[in-house]
Amino acid sequence: MKRIFDLLLSLFGLLALGWLLLIFWIMASIDTQSNGMFVQERIGQWGRVFKIYKLKTMHPTTGKISILGAFFRKSKIDELPQLWNVLKGEMSFVGPRPDVAGYYDLLEGEVRKILELKPGITSEASLKYKNEERLLAQQANPLQYNDTVLFPDKVRMNLEYYYQRSFLGDLRIIWKTVF
């Protein structure tokens, strides 16, 4: 049922918002003076690598977030191209956010169950840490803080989701994300 929901909602979203995504892609291309689509390898279900799609929010030569990029990030518009990942079956609307190699793929023991889930566009952990960039920027050692505080908490929350997931629970998370 979850895959059917993901398939229908992503297809509807792409059909309804495709023209808007095209405009945002053009705006991001002009803003970053490069291809406005950001593509990166992430770890997906069963530890498989896939390419995630986002609107580019950083200027490729300066490495700084653009003004438009800041708006895209704050409003989460930069995540809309992931509807394509959901349509392709690489992601779901709800599930652990996909991470770069070196995190979820290295989990061991019970917490490795998280890799049985398709990564999601949203989750309870992503809602809790919606201001993660700002939180990390406040730390003396952001990488250490991520590795010792944030990531373990996300793992805990995602394992909790693994055991308690339900269609109604997913709808509740989507509702909280949108509103």
C-alpha positions as MATLAB code, in Angstrom:
seq = 'MKRIFDLLLSLFGLLALGWLLLIFWIMASIDTQSNGMFVQERIGQWGRVFKIYKLKTMHPTTGKISILGAFFRKSKIDELPQLWNVLKGEMSFVGPRPDVAGYYDLLEGEVRKILELKPGITSEASLKYKNEERLLAQQANPLQYNDTVLFPDKVRMNLEYYYQRSFLGDLRIIWKTVF';
ca = [
       0.000    0.000    0.000;
       2.873    2.381    0.817;
       4.460    1.917   -2.626;
       1.125    2.553   -4.373;
       0.638    5.697   -2.277;
       4.199    6.849   -3.086;
       3.745    6.109   -6.778;
       0.409    7.917   -7.113;
       1.379   10.934   -4.991;
       4.764   11.399   -6.685;
       3.196   11.064  -10.128;
       0.481   13.570   -9.205;
       3.097   15.883   -7.668;
       5.321   15.774  -10.734;
       2.387   16.359  -13.083;
       0.996   19.207  -10.977;
       4.317   20.825  -10.070;
       6.482   19.879  -13.059;
       6.120   23.296  -14.671;
       7.023   24.952  -11.364;
      10.041   22.666  -10.928;
      11.210   23.676  -14.382;
      10.961   27.358  -13.429;
      12.803   26.715  -10.144;
      15.513   24.774  -12.006;
      15.984   27.697  -14.426;
      16.097   30.141  -11.505;
      18.634   27.960   -9.662;
      20.725   27.682  -12.850;
      20.819   31.458  -13.242;
      21.407   31.995   -9.528;
      24.311   29.531   -9.262;
      25.600   30.156  -12.809;
      25.621   26.387  -13.361;
      23.210   23.517  -13.892;
      20.558   24.198  -11.262;
      20.169   20.505  -10.431;
      22.290   19.064   -7.622;
      22.935   15.330   -7.944;
      24.718   13.368   -5.223;
      25.222    9.726   -4.321;
      23.397    8.677   -1.174;
      22.876    5.423    0.679;
      19.448    3.906    0.108;
      17.508    0.813    1.027;
      19.674   -2.250    1.747;
      22.737    0.023    1.636;
      22.483    0.491   -2.130;
      23.876    3.689   -3.583;
      21.511    5.893   -5.591;
      21.585    9.422   -6.969;
      19.441   11.949   -5.139;
      18.138   15.038   -6.935;
      17.790   18.483   -5.404;
      17.759   22.030   -6.661;
      21.231   23.527   -6.393;
      21.477   26.077   -3.605;
      25.204   26.774   -3.493;
      27.410   28.588   -5.942;
      29.853   25.929   -7.231;
      32.958   28.152   -7.238;
      32.466   30.060   -3.979;
      30.822   27.231   -2.047;
      28.443   29.756   -0.488;
      24.688   29.430   -0.273;
      23.048   31.830   -2.696;
      20.222   34.161   -1.678;
      17.737   32.156   -3.725;
      19.342   28.964   -2.426;
      18.739   30.077    1.165;
      15.061   30.572    0.331;
      14.886   27.179   -1.415;
      16.441   25.493    1.636;
      14.291   27.283    4.196;
      11.097   26.512    2.280;
      12.329   22.993    1.354;
      11.648   23.757   -2.328;
      15.126   22.359   -3.039;
      13.773   18.908   -2.073;
      10.984   18.821   -4.695;
      13.063   17.022   -7.369;
      13.102   14.041   -5.000;
       9.589   13.336   -6.246;
      11.477   11.750   -9.156;
      13.399    9.536   -6.705;
      10.078    8.478   -5.150;
       8.548    7.748   -8.556;
      11.576    5.605   -9.467;
      11.161    3.631   -6.231;
      14.495    4.737   -4.730;
      12.797    6.764   -2.018;
       9.492    7.029   -0.212;
       7.660   10.072    1.097;
       8.338    8.985    4.675;
      11.458    7.236    5.892;
      14.937    7.989    7.189;
      16.592   10.801    5.257;
      19.246    9.336    2.962;
      22.786   10.127    4.006;
      26.146   10.149    2.292;
      28.405    7.105    2.570;
      30.050    6.659    5.931;
      26.970    6.789    8.127;
      23.966    4.485    7.601;
      26.017    2.047    5.546;
      28.347    1.541    8.546;
      25.601    0.736   11.056;
      25.848   -2.617   12.817;
      23.573   -4.795   14.894;
      19.925   -3.985   15.438;
      20.196   -0.405   14.177;
      21.140   -1.781   10.738;
      17.409   -2.575   10.379;
      17.065    1.066    9.313;
      18.580    0.059    5.957;
      15.563   -2.182    5.335;
      13.529    1.013    4.913;
      13.452    3.154    1.813;
      14.868    6.572    2.566;
      12.259    9.294    2.726;
      11.713   12.904    1.823;
      10.551   13.484    5.399;
      10.693   11.813    8.789;
      10.257   12.600   12.469;
      14.039   13.082   12.675;
      14.089   15.533    9.761;
      11.257   17.482   11.395;
      13.099   17.581   14.730;
      16.299   18.734   13.040;
      14.786   21.012   10.409;
      17.282   23.694   11.477;
      20.241   21.313   11.501;
      22.514   23.624    9.494;
      22.031   26.449   11.985;
      22.518   24.078   14.911;
      25.768   22.748   13.435;
      26.993   26.278   12.667;
      26.751   27.082   16.388;
      29.131   24.255   17.329;
      32.893   24.585   17.789;
      33.322   21.209   16.064;
      30.269   20.611   13.844;
      31.416   17.218   12.526;
      32.050   15.874   16.012;
      28.681   17.222   17.206;
      26.953   15.575   14.255;
      28.716   12.254   14.811;
      28.241   12.130   18.597;
      24.896   13.881   19.137;
      22.764   14.401   16.025;
      23.433   11.210   14.074;
      22.931    8.862   17.068;
      19.636   10.621   17.888;
      18.486   10.302   14.261;
      19.395    6.609   14.317;
      17.374    6.163   17.521;
      14.370    7.980   16.018;
      14.598    6.080   12.729;
      14.790    2.729   14.541;
      11.706    3.765   16.507;
      10.003    4.523   13.176;
      11.083    1.095   11.883;
       9.209   -0.648   14.699;
       6.185    1.651   14.825;
       5.654    2.525   11.162;
       2.155    2.499    9.754;
       0.298    4.091    6.894;
      -1.605    6.389    9.267;
       1.653    7.281   11.001;
       3.151    8.200    7.623;
       0.150   10.403    6.846;
       0.624   12.137   10.212;
       4.316   12.806    9.423;
       3.424   14.153    5.963;
       0.778   16.403    7.555;
       3.303   17.723   10.094;
       5.811   18.327    7.301;
       3.419   20.308    5.137;
       1.760   22.270    7.928;
];
